[in-house]
Amino acid sequence: MLEIVREKIKKNHLTLEDVMSECVVMVSQEYSLKSVAHLMLRDRISGVPIVGDGKKLVGIITITDLFRIISEVLDDKCDSSQYSSDDGIKIKYVMTKDVVTVDKATPLEQVVEIMCRDNIHTLPILENGRIAGIVGRHDILNAVF
């Protein structure tokens, strides 16, 4: 079984471009947390890049972030009233701002290493500083198995 993985990635030269999605759902940092959560659930995606002016990547929100937020609220570690507006909590207040990214030329083996080492499930892919795609653990598992 493990030889199949090695063969698919190394011998067949499976690349990041082979497994990434170029259709990226991204939202403005002015979206509400509720809207983004509904979007993620509806489209069955595990992470959404957050963009600012000029579609520049400014953050990401993932399923893991949503669980962290729920946990903080339940443990009374988060006062959501400080972030609230008429349409709910703005995503810009709760998104992960220090986003780990890769570029299209990153070897798939390195992407797997980054995901395992940093416990990341979704990685935006940049090309010339702009979002060119996205890859998730599910994408890689689907390609390998």
Phi, psi and omega in degrees: 000314181294330178294328178298317179298311180300317181294316182298315185276311186275306186287323180270001177054046174296127186247169176301320180296335178289332187248344184285160174257129178271344176271097186255125173278118178228153182227161176286152179291353178272353177297157176273154177302318180300316180297317181292319178299316178297319178300314181296318180291317181298315183269359180054051177243149186262353179199146181230119174294143179251129184242150176251212180301140179066023181058028178282134180295123179240349180180185177210149172234134183232169175303321178299319177297319180299318177294322177298317180297314178301315180299316180296321178294316180295328179270009182056032177265355185228126175257095185294342182296333180288342182253354189282151172223187181301327182256021174102189181288127178287139182298331183297338181274342186238355181290159171280122184267333180269083188272128173277128180231166173227166174251169186302335183275355181296127178298143181302324178301321180290324177299314178299317179300313180299314181298317179290312183298316186259006181053051180255138180254338184222129180236121171290146180247124183254149172219118184055038176079000180245155180290120180252347181176186179210149177222138178238166178303322180299321179298316182291316179298320179298319181289323184281319184254000000 
